[in-house]
Amino acid sequence: MPSWIVVPKPRPASAMKMFGVPHAGRGASLFYPWASRLPDWVELSAVQLPGRETRISERPLTRLEDILEGILAEIAPQLDRPYVLFGHSMGGLICFELARALRRRGASLPIGLFVSGRRAPSLPNPDGIIHTLADQDFIDELTRRYNGIPQIVREHPEMMRVLVPIMRSDLTVIETYSFVAQPPLGLPVFLYGGRDDVQMTPASIEAWRTISAGDLTLRLFAGGHFYLQDDRERLLDVLAVDLAWLREQGGPGYPAPREPDP
């Protein structure tokens, strides 16, 4: 059975693990270029959701609960070292709820939660529901909101026939999600985002503070919602600084890390 966790560059003696969860429509390969750029004491593990890349033959999931169940079953035995969770957009939501699910199970918790390009889960969806739209309307609205489908892909019907069901399933996960209040997570939260991303509003940033009892560190980068592609080198440099701080401090309960060098 295809794995939920892919390790592009195994580092069995590493001091820390990072589990990366991609945004809607993407698979584990989003993180493959990161593996060689992260410090050599970090082992990158990327989550591969059903319906894409090595799991293309599987049906994409439409419920967050089913995604969490699949990840939890495979990730639990791999928490043998200090680790962090990093998720972009939908991946950020998954990471947040994954941390809460791990806490409910009494499992080892991450020493840091990295949420990228995602409004606070406690805030209502400010946009209309689109996962029920007809294909072309769905594509048009995705393009308008996120500009996340490259023009070269939109111009190839066969590629779109593969991508649209994945995107529709992922948007169903996002748009049917319902936040349930629980005690705040007591771990450092690193909130990453593009300066031009509408997800990164002051209200959303403040709302993240209310659902985390740990320190919240805000990092803004050049670009919009997909800054992590446009400003990837800067992102990885800053991420390395934040990971090094977590390694040095040992986890939750410490002051916020210093600002990375410009």
QUIWOVEN-V642435 format. One record per residue. PSI is psi in radians with two decimals (* if undefined). BURIAL is I if it has 9 or more other ideal C-beta (glycine too) atoms within 8 Angstrom, else O. D_LAST is the distance of its C-alpha to the last C-alpha in Angstrom with 1 decimal. Layout:
<<PSI | BURIAL | D_LAST> <PSI | BURIAL | D_LAST>>
//
This chain:
<<2.34 | O | 44.5> <2.55 | O | 40.9> <2.58 | O | 38.2> <-0.36 | I | 35.9> <2.21 | I | 33.3> <2.32 | I | 32.1> <1.70 | I | 30.4> <-0.52 | I | 29.2> <1.53 | O | 28.4> <2.38 | O | 30.4> <1.32 | I | 29.1> <-0.36 | O | 32.0> <0.18 | O | 30.9> <2.70 | I | 27.4> <-0.33 | O | 26.4> <2.65 | I | 25.0> <2.60 | I | 25.7> <2.16 | I | 23.8> <2.10 | I | 26.0> <2.34 | I | 24.6> <2.14 | I | 26.6> <2.96 | I | 26.4> <3.06 | I | 26.7> <2.38 | I | 30.1> <-0.22 | I | 31.8> <2.87 | O | 29.7> <-2.92 | I | 30.6> <-0.46 | I | 29.1> <-0.31 | O | 28.2> <-0.62 | I | 25.1> <-0.11 | I | 23.5> <-0.77 | I | 25.2> <-0.32 | O | 22.3> <-0.49 | I | 20.1> <-0.70 | I | 22.6> <-0.27 | O | 21.8> <-0.33 | O | 18.0> <2.75 | I | 18.1> <2.62 | O | 18.6> <-0.10 | O | 22.3> <0.16 | O | 23.2> <2.23 | I | 22.6> <2.14 | I | 25.5> <2.24 | I | 24.8> <2.25 | I | 27.8> <2.38 | I | 27.9> <2.26 | I | 30.5> <1.88 | I | 33.0> <2.69 | I | 34.8> <2.59 | I | 38.3> <0.07 | I | 39.1> <2.67 | I | 36.4> <-2.08 | O | 35.8> <-0.17 | I | 37.8> <0.52 | I | 39.4> <-0.46 | O | 40.3> <-0.17 | O | 44.0> <2.70 | O | 43.4> <2.28 | O | 43.5> <2.56 | I | 40.2> <2.64 | I | 40.2> <0.04 | O | 40.3> <2.27 | O | 40.1> <-0.64 | I | 37.2> <-0.67 | O | 39.6> <-0.65 | I | 40.7> <-0.81 | I | 37.2> <-0.72 | I | 36.5> <-0.76 | O | 39.8> <-0.77 | I | 39.1> <-0.78 | I | 35.7> <-0.71 | I | 37.1> <-0.56 | O | 40.0> <-0.51 | I | 37.9> <-0.53 | I | 34.9> <-0.80 | I | 36.9> <-0.15 | O | 38.1> <0.08 | I | 34.7> <0.97 | I | 33.1> <-0.07 | O | 33.9> <2.84 | I | 30.4> <2.49 | I | 27.6> <2.82 | I | 26.0> <2.80 | I | 23.7> <2.35 | I | 24.3> <2.16 | I | 21.9> <2.44 | I | 23.4> <2.29 | I | 22.5> <-2.03 | I | 24.8> <-0.63 | I | 28.3> <-0.57 | I | 26.8> <-0.71 | I | 25.0> <-0.77 | I | 28.4> <-0.76 | I | 30.1> <-0.73 | I | 27.7> <-0.86 | I | 28.3> <-0.49 | I | 32.0> <-0.75 | I | 32.0> <-0.72 | I | 30.6> <-0.64 | I | 33.4> <-0.69 | I | 36.0> <-0.69 | I | 35.1> <-0.75 | I | 35.5> <-0.56 | O | 38.9> <-0.06 | O | 40.0> <0.37 | O | 39.0> <2.93 | O | 36.8> <2.27 | O | 33.8> <2.72 | O | 30.9> <2.66 | I | 27.2> <-0.08 | I | 25.0> <2.53 | I | 22.4> <2.08 | I | 22.6> <1.99 | I | 19.9> <2.19 | I | 21.0> <2.24 | I | 19.4> <0.74 | I | 20.7> <2.22 | I | 23.7> <2.79 | I | 25.4> <2.32 | I | 26.9> <-0.41 | I | 30.1> <-0.22 | O | 32.0> <2.50 | I | 31.7> <2.72 | O | 34.4> <2.07 | O | 33.7> <-0.14 | O | 33.3> <2.83 | O | 34.4> <2.79 | O | 37.9> <2.29 | O | 39.1> <-0.17 | I | 38.9> <-0.24 | I | 39.8> <-0.03 | O | 43.5> <2.75 | O | 43.3> <2.74 | O | 45.1> <-0.92 | O | 43.1> <-0.69 | O | 42.3> <-0.67 | I | 41.5> <-0.82 | I | 39.3> <-0.77 | I | 37.4> <-0.74 | O | 37.2> <-0.66 | I | 35.7> <-0.77 | I | 33.2> <-0.74 | I | 32.1> <-0.74 | O | 32.0> <-0.78 | O | 30.0> <-0.34 | O | 27.5> <0.73 | I | 27.9> <-0.05 | I | 27.6> <1.98 | I | 30.5> <2.56 | O | 30.0> <-0.68 | O | 32.6> <-0.54 | O | 34.0> <-0.75 | I | 34.7> <-0.43 | I | 36.4> <-0.03 | O | 38.6> <1.82 | O | 40.1> <-0.67 | O | 42.6> <-0.70 | O | 42.9> <-0.66 | O | 39.1> <-0.58 | I | 39.3> <-0.50 | O | 42.3> <-0.74 | I | 40.4> <-0.70 | I | 37.2> <-0.81 | I | 38.8> <-0.60 | I | 40.6> <-0.84 | I | 37.5> <-0.69 | I | 35.5> <-0.73 | I | 38.5> <-0.76 | I | 38.8> <-0.71 | I | 35.1> <-0.53 | I | 35.4> <-0.74 | I | 38.5> <-0.84 | I | 36.7> <-0.80 | I | 34.1> <-0.25 | I | 36.7> <0.02 | I | 39.3> <2.43 | I | 37.0> <2.07 | O | 38.1> <2.35 | O | 36.1> <2.14 | O | 38.1> <2.33 | O | 37.1> <2.92 | O | 36.8> <2.48 | O | 35.4> <2.60 | O | 31.6> <2.23 | I | 29.8> <1.02 | O | 29.0> <2.76 | I | 25.8> <2.38 | I | 22.0> <2.21 | I | 20.9> <2.00 | I | 17.5> <1.94 | I | 17.6> <2.62 | I | 15.5> <2.91 | I | 16.2> <2.52 | I | 15.8> <-0.46 | I | 15.5> <0.19 | O | 18.8> <2.18 | I | 20.5> <-0.24 | O | 23.7> <-0.37 | I | 23.6> <0.99 | I | 20.7> <2.73 | O | 22.8> <-0.67 | O | 22.7> <-0.70 | O | 26.1> <-0.72 | I | 25.0> <-0.77 | I | 22.1> <-0.64 | O | 24.6> <-0.60 | I | 27.1> <-0.61 | I | 25.0> <-0.56 | O | 25.0> <-0.31 | I | 28.8> <0.18 | I | 29.3> <2.24 | I | 27.2> <-0.17 | O | 28.2> <3.13 | I | 25.1> <2.55 | O | 21.7> <2.17 | I | 19.7> <2.18 | I | 16.0> <2.26 | O | 14.6> <2.09 | I | 11.7> <2.48 | O | 11.8> <2.87 | I | 11.0> <2.34 | O | 12.4> <-3.06 | I | 16.2> <-2.42 | I | 19.2> <-0.56 | I | 21.1> <0.71 | I | 20.4> <-0.54 | I | 16.7> <-0.26 | I | 16.8> <-0.72 | O | 18.7> <-0.54 | I | 16.8> <0.73 | I | 13.2> <-0.72 | I | 14.4> <-0.75 | O | 12.3> <-0.74 | I | 9.0> <-0.84 | I | 11.4> <-0.57 | I | 12.8> <-0.80 | I | 9.8> <-0.72 | I | 9.1> <-0.72 | I | 12.9> <-0.68 | I | 13.4> <-0.79 | I | 11.6> <-0.65 | I | 13.7> <-0.69 | I | 16.7> <-0.67 | I | 16.5> <-0.77 | I | 16.5> <-0.70 | I | 19.5> <-0.74 | I | 21.2> <-0.72 | O | 20.9> <-0.48 | O | 22.2> <0.08 | O | 24.8> <-2.67 | I | 24.5> <2.77 | O | 25.4> <0.24 | O | 26.1> <2.83 | O | 23.0> <2.81 | O | 20.6> <2.56 | O | 17.4> <2.85 | I | 14.6> <2.82 | O | 11.8> <2.38 | O | 8.5> <2.73 | I | 6.3> <2.45 | O | 3.8> <* | O | 0.0>>
//
